[in-house]
């Protein structure tokens, strides 16, 4: 197997189990605005393309709904306060990151979650293991555009050679391809193996420790 030197990780569904908190903030915003709430499985299908798209999928009529912008703002306000209520790293993730760091690997996170939340969650759970954390902000296109990956590599001061992208979704498979990086898809996240295969994934790990073999 090829040994990689740089690991670019997705966050939600890859390093952190965030679904319950995302669903709680989604339903809080919907309740405030008199809209029907969604199940956990609904929200699982809605996530992956950033908060705005999540809420476009959750709000009846999407962005055309006159209450959409308020619902989105209500989500953001609630999530910034409640993003740590139940969110935790997946079992084995902290040990895997610590071992990669011990081996001298470089690591970054790129997420479609908004920038402040991405930074806060990485700092809180991973300390200095994750050197760079890039989230959604003005002037940088969201995944599957390659912008966040390219910005992470720039901030790490490394090139694409020897780098790998690790994620859990079809968006991540596309992001890796658009960035010119190989992709490792994890099977503990928001999408199952059959779905990932149908969207072009070809390399899989079932446990975080398996990443240490790459």
ZITA-V7173 format. One record per residue. N is the residue number from 1. RES is the residue in three letters. PHI is phi in radians with two decimals (none if undefined). Layout:
n = <N:N>
res = <RES:RES>
phi = <PHI:PHI>
//
This chain:
n = <1:2:3:4:5:6:7:8:9:10:11:12:13:14:15:16:17:18:19:20:21:22:23:24:25:26:27:28:29:30:31:32:33:34:35:36:37:38:39:40:41:42:43:44:45:46:47:48:49:50:51:52:53:54:55:56:57:58:59:60:61:62:63:64:65:66:67:68:69:70:71:72:73:74:75:76:77:78:79:80:81:82:83:84:85:86:87:88:89:90:91:92:93:94:95:96:97:98:99:100:101:102:103:104:105:106:107:108:109:110:111:112:113:114:115:116:117:118:119:120:121:122:123:124:125:126:127:128:129:130:131:132:133:134:135:136:137:138:139:140:141:142:143:144:145:146:147:148:149:150:151:152:153:154:155:156:157:158:159:160:161:162:163:164:165:166:167:168:169:170:171:172:173:174:175:176:177:178:179:180:181:182:183:184:185:186:187:188:189:190:191:192:193:194:195:196:197:198:199:200:201:202:203:204:205:206:207:208:209:210:211:212:213:214>
res = <UNK:UNK:UNK:UNK:UNK:UNK:UNK:UNK:UNK:UNK:UNK:UNK:UNK:UNK:UNK:UNK:UNK:UNK:UNK:UNK:UNK:UNK:UNK:UNK:UNK:UNK:UNK:UNK:UNK:UNK:UNK:UNK:UNK:UNK:UNK:UNK:UNK:UNK:UNK:UNK:UNK:UNK:UNK:UNK:UNK:UNK:UNK:UNK:UNK:UNK:UNK:UNK:UNK:UNK:UNK:UNK:UNK:UNK:UNK:UNK:UNK:UNK:UNK:UNK:UNK:UNK:UNK:UNK:UNK:UNK:UNK:UNK:UNK:UNK:UNK:UNK:UNK:UNK:UNK:UNK:UNK:UNK:UNK:UNK:UNK:UNK:UNK:UNK:UNK:UNK:UNK:UNK:UNK:UNK:UNK:UNK:UNK:UNK:UNK:UNK:UNK:UNK:UNK:UNK:UNK:UNK:UNK:UNK:UNK:UNK:UNK:UNK:UNK:UNK:UNK:UNK:UNK:UNK:UNK:UNK:UNK:UNK:UNK:UNK:UNK:UNK:UNK:UNK:UNK:UNK:UNK:UNK:UNK:UNK:UNK:UNK:UNK:UNK:UNK:UNK:UNK:UNK:UNK:UNK:UNK:UNK:UNK:UNK:UNK:UNK:UNK:UNK:UNK:UNK:UNK:UNK:UNK:UNK:UNK:UNK:UNK:UNK:UNK:UNK:UNK:UNK:UNK:UNK:UNK:UNK:UNK:UNK:UNK:UNK:UNK:UNK:UNK:UNK:UNK:UNK:UNK:UNK:UNK:UNK:UNK:UNK:UNK:UNK:UNK:UNK:UNK:UNK:UNK:UNK:UNK:UNK:UNK:UNK:UNK:UNK:UNK:UNK:UNK:UNK:UNK:UNK:UNK:UNK:UNK:UNK:UNK:UNK:UNK:UNK>
phi = <none:-1.24:-1.73:-1.57:-1.87:-2.28:-2.08:-1.85:-1.82:-1.20:-1.82:-1.19:1.49:-2.00:-1.73:-2.08:-1.52:-2.00:-1.06:-1.10:-1.22:-1.10:-1.16:-1.10:-1.23:-1.04:-1.23:-1.04:-1.11:-1.14:-1.04:-1.02:-1.88:1.18:-1.93:-1.16:-1.51:-2.18:-1.33:-1.04:-1.18:-1.02:-1.13:-0.97:-1.28:-1.39:-1.42:2.13:-2.02:1.73:-1.15:-1.06:-1.19:-0.92:-1.27:-1.07:-1.36:-1.52:-1.43:-1.00:1.45:1.08:-1.14:-1.34:-1.15:-1.07:-1.66:-1.05:-1.10:-1.16:-1.08:-1.09:-1.12:-1.14:-1.05:-1.02:-1.10:-1.21:-1.17:-1.12:-1.58:-2.01:-1.22:-1.94:-1.03:-2.21:-1.10:-2.57:-1.09:-1.09:-0.94:1.63:-1.15:-1.01:-1.14:-1.09:-1.13:-1.10:-1.25:-1.07:-1.10:-1.04:-1.41:1.48:-1.31:-1.71:-2.42:-2.45:-2.04:-2.19:-2.42:-1.53:-1.24:-1.12:-0.99:-1.09:-1.17:-1.04:-1.10:-1.12:-1.14:-1.13:-1.11:-1.16:-1.64:-2.09:0.93:-1.62:-1.12:-1.63:-1.33:-2.35:-2.30:-2.02:-2.10:-1.20:-2.75:-1.09:1.49:-2.43:-1.24:-1.29:-1.04:-1.54:-1.04:-1.40:-0.98:-1.16:-1.15:-1.10:-1.18:-1.11:-1.10:-1.08:-1.18:-1.28:1.34:-2.25:-1.70:-1.35:-1.11:1.43:-1.80:-2.39:-1.84:-2.17:-2.68:-2.13:-2.32:-1.10:-1.05:-1.23:-1.03:-1.19:-1.08:-1.05:-1.08:-1.18:-1.60:1.28:-2.01:-1.15:-2.18:-1.92:-1.76:-1.59:-1.85:-1.80:-1.67:-1.54:-2.24:-1.59:-1.07:-1.05:-1.08:-1.15:-1.04:-1.10:-1.86:1.74:-1.25:-2.41:-2.27:-2.30:-2.27:-1.74:-2.39:-0.97:-1.09:-1.15:-1.12:-1.22:-1.51:-1.90>
//
